[in-house]
């Protein structure tokens, strides 16, 4: 990517360093060992396209919040245009791979639009969570694996497997982050107020719909004690099924990895073993 202008660069501190590290780890996992990760900025540019123009917002925004949201939207548009320009002109990828990246980039604004429609919607279900996660955070880890194998010159079938495994890894990482969020009352409360519900809460909706209907349909904002009580309810009924779902996704990724070339399969299996351990332990 070309040098980012200062006004845009000043807004990039909203990037999640943990998520960025995870995407780069997926790229490294599927890439040629020892080769510099020269193209990872492409995926990171797409990450910032969605992160800057976020579909979540504070329930009572200030004038400064509104101005900053406009600045983020303009910066997001700039980064998307730069991504399209860079991919369209690169000679490091064949046309078919460039087309896949451009198609993915076009889908990200729609992913944000769909996420915005889900926010503040108590009808959000687990299927909505899976689609939303596949459309954004998991799509980025998927593209990290796809880009690394494409640049390594691997067979298109292997690139497709890397993309599928990267998607599964991205969903698992999102679930684990949601579990951790649920265990921290301040983070849990903030997510509820922003309408961006963590997966364990969605399992709570299914297990005890009456309790959570009453919680969300009070005449006034819930008290601090009520938030704590809701958190404890979710911890009791929502954590285990969320981790079970994550474990099943790791198993699916393991099945996919069996079709990879031997050396790559061994590296991926080691990474998936570490990820599987995280799905069986309190986060």
C-alpha positions in Angstrom: 0.0 0.0 0.0 1.2 3.5 -0.7 2.1 5.8 2.2 -1.0 6.5 4.1 -1.8 10.3 4.4 -1.4 11.8 7.9 -5.1 12.5 8.5 -5.9 8.9 7.9 -2.9 7.6 9.8 -4.0 9.6 12.8 -7.2 7.6 13.0 -5.7 4.1 12.8 -5.1 3.7 16.6 -8.6 2.0 16.8 -7.0 -1.1 15.3 -7.2 -4.2 17.6 -3.6 -5.3 18.1 -4.7 -8.8 19.3 -6.8 -9.4 16.2 -4.0 -8.0 14.0 -1.5 -10.4 15.6 -3.9 -13.3 15.0 -4.4 -12.5 11.4 -0.6 -12.3 10.9 -0.2 -15.6 12.7 -2.6 -17.2 10.2 -0.6 -15.7 7.3 2.6 -17.0 8.8 1.1 -20.4 9.4 0.2 -20.9 5.8 3.1 -19.1 4.2 6.6 -20.2 3.2 8.7 -20.4 6.3 11.3 -17.6 6.4 9.7 -15.5 3.7 8.9 -11.9 4.8 5.1 -11.2 5.1 5.2 -8.4 2.5 1.6 -8.6 1.6 -0.1 -8.7 5.0 -0.8 -4.9 4.8 -3.5 -5.8 2.2 -5.5 -7.8 4.8 -4.9 -5.2 7.4 -6.2 -2.5 5.1 -9.4 -4.4 4.8 -9.5 -4.9 8.6 -9.3 -1.1 9.0 -12.0 -0.5 6.4 -14.5 -2.3 8.7 -13.0 -1.2 12.0 -13.0 2.5 11.2 -16.5 2.6 9.9 -17.8 0.4 12.7 -21.5 -0.5 12.9 -21.5 -0.3 16.7 -21.8 3.0 18.6 -22.4 4.5 22.0 -26.2 4.7 22.9 -25.8 8.4 23.7 -23.2 9.8 21.3 -21.8 13.3 21.7 -21.2 15.9 19.0 -17.5 14.9 19.1 -18.5 11.2 18.6 -20.6 12.1 15.6 -17.8 14.1 14.0 -15.3 11.3 14.7 -17.6 8.8 13.1 -17.7 10.8 9.9 -13.9 11.1 9.9 -13.7 7.3 10.3 -16.1 6.8 7.4 -14.1 9.0 5.1 -10.8 7.2 6.1 -12.5 3.9 5.6 -13.5 4.9 2.0 -10.0 6.0 1.3 -8.4 2.7 2.5 -10.9 0.6 0.5 -10.1 2.6 -2.7 -6.3 2.1 -2.0 -6.8 -1.6 -1.5 -8.7 -1.9 -4.8 -6.0 0.1 -6.6 -3.1 -2.0 -5.1 -4.7 -5.4 -5.8 -5.7 -4.4 -9.3 -2.2 -3.4 -10.2 -0.1 -6.0 -8.4 1.9 -8.5 -10.4 2.5 -10.8 -7.5 -0.9 -12.6 -7.8 -2.6 -14.2 -10.8 -5.9 -12.7 -12.0 -8.1 -15.3 -10.4 -6.6 -14.6 -6.9 -6.9 -10.8 -7.4 -10.5 -11.3 -8.3 -11.1 -13.3 -5.1 -9.6 -10.5 -3.0 -11.5 -7.7 -4.8 -14.8 -9.7 -4.3 -14.1 -10.1 -0.6 -13.4 -6.3 -0.3 -16.7 -5.5 -1.9 -18.6 -7.6 0.6 -17.2 -5.9 3.7 -19.5 -2.8 3.6 -22.5 -5.2 3.3 -21.2 -7.1 6.3 -21.2 -3.9 8.4 -24.7 -3.0 7.1 -26.0 -6.4 8.2 -24.2 -6.0 11.6 -25.9 -2.6 12.1 -29.3 -4.2 11.4 -28.6 -6.8 14.1 -27.5 -4.3 16.7 -30.2 -3.6 19.3 -32.2 -6.5 18.0 -33.2 -9.1 20.7 -34.2 -11.4 17.8 -30.5 -12.0 17.0 -29.9 -15.7 17.0 -26.9 -18.0 16.9 -27.2 -18.4 13.1 -27.0 -14.6 12.8 -23.8 -14.7 14.9 -22.2 -17.3 12.7 -23.1 -15.4 9.5 -21.9 -12.1 10.9 -18.6 -13.6 12.1 -18.0 -15.3 8.7 -18.7 -12.1 6.9 -16.1 -10.0 8.8 -13.6 -11.2 11.4 -13.4 -14.8 10.1 -13.3 -13.5 6.5 -10.1 -11.6 7.3 -8.4 -14.6 8.9 -9.6 -16.6 5.9 -8.1 -14.2 3.5 -4.8 -14.2 5.4 -4.5 -18.0 4.8 -5.6 -17.6 1.2 -3.2 -14.8 0.5 -0.2 -16.7 2.0 -0.9 -19.9 0.0 -1.5 -17.9 -3.2 1.8 -16.1 -2.9 3.5 -19.4 -2.2 2.3 -20.6 -5.5 0.3 -23.5 -4.1 -2.4 -25.4 -5.9 -5.8 -23.6 -6.0 -7.3 -26.5 -4.1 -4.8 -25.9 -1.3 -5.5 -22.2 -1.3 -9.2 -23.1 -0.9 -8.5 -25.3 2.0 -6.4 -22.6 3.6 -9.3 -20.2 3.2 -11.7 -22.7 4.8 -9.4 -23.4 7.7 -8.7 -19.7 8.2 -12.4 -19.1 8.4 -12.9 -21.7 11.1 -9.9 -20.4 13.1 -11.4 -16.9 12.8 -14.8 -18.0 14.2 -13.1 -19.9 17.0 -11.1 -16.9 18.0 -14.2 -14.7 18.0 -16.0 -17.2 20.2 -13.1 -17.2 22.7 -13.0 -13.4 22.7 -16.8 -13.4 23.4 -16.3 -15.8 26.3 -13.6 -13.6 27.7 -15.8 -10.5 27.3 -18.7 -12.2 29.1 -16.4 -13.0 32.1 -15.5 -9.3 32.5 -18.5 -7.3 33.8 -17.4 -4.0 32.4 -16.9 -5.4 28.9 -20.1 -7.4 29.1 -22.1 -4.3 30.1 -20.6 -2.3 27.3 -21.4 -4.9 24.7 -25.0 -5.0 25.9 -25.4 -1.3 25.8 -24.0 -1.2 22.2 -26.3 -3.9 21.1 -23.4 -6.2 20.0 -24.2 -9.3 22.0 -21.5 -11.9 22.8 -22.3 -15.5 21.8 -22.8 -16.8 25.3 -25.6 -14.3 25.7 -27.3 -15.6 22.6 -27.2 -19.1 24.1 -28.8 -17.5 27.1 -31.6 -16.1 24.9 -32.4 -19.6 23.7 -32.1 -21.3 27.1 -34.1 -18.7 29.2 -35.9 -16.3 26.8 -38.3 -15.1 29.5 -35.6 -13.9 31.8 -33.8 -12.0 29.1 -37.0 -10.5 27.6 -37.7 -9.0 31.0 -34.2 -7.8 31.4 -34.1 -6.0 28.0 -37.7 -4.6 28.1 -37.6 -2.7 31.4 -38.9 0.8 31.5 -35.4 2.1 32.6 -31.8 1.0 32.0 -30.9 -1.9 34.2 -29.1 -1.2 37.4 -25.5 -2.3 38.1 -26.8 -5.2 40.2 -29.1 -6.3 37.4 -26.2 -6.3 34.9 -24.2 -8.5 37.3 -27.2 -10.8 37.7 -27.6 -11.1 33.9 -23.9 -11.8 33.6 -24.0 -14.6 36.1 -27.0 -16.1 34.4 -25.1 -16.1 31.1 -22.0 -17.5 32.7 -24.1 -20.4 34.0 -25.9 -21.3 30.8 -24.0 -19.8 27.9 -20.3 -20.5 28.3 -20.3 -24.3 27.9 -22.3 -24.4 24.7 -20.2 -21.6 23.2 -17.0 -23.5 24.0 -18.5 -26.6 22.6 -19.2 -24.9 19.3 -15.6 -23.6 19.2 -14.3 -27.2 19.8 -16.5 -28.5 17.0 -15.1 -25.9 14.6 -11.6 -26.9 15.5 -12.5 -30.5 14.7 -13.8 -29.4 11.3 -10.6 -27.5 10.6 -8.6 -30.6 11.5 -10.6 -32.7 9.0 -9.9 -30.1 6.3 -6.2 -30.0 7.2 -5.8 -33.7 6.4 -5.9 -32.8 2.7 -3.0 -30.3 2.9 0.6 -31.1 1.8 2.4 -33.0 4.5 4.7 -30.2 5.8 1.9 -27.7 5.9 -0.5 -30.2 7.4 1.9 -30.8 10.3 2.2 -27.0 11.0 -1.5 -26.5 10.9 -2.2 -29.5 13.1 0.1 -28.1 15.8 -1.6 -24.8 15.7 -5.1 -26.4 15.9 -4.0 -28.5 18.9 -3.1 -25.3 20.8 -6.4 -23.8 19.7 -8.3 -26.8 20.8 -6.8 -26.5 24.3 -8.2 -23.0 24.6 -11.7 -24.3 23.9 -11.6 -26.7 26.9 -10.3 -24.2 29.5 -12.0 -21.3 31.3 -11.1 -18.1 29.3 
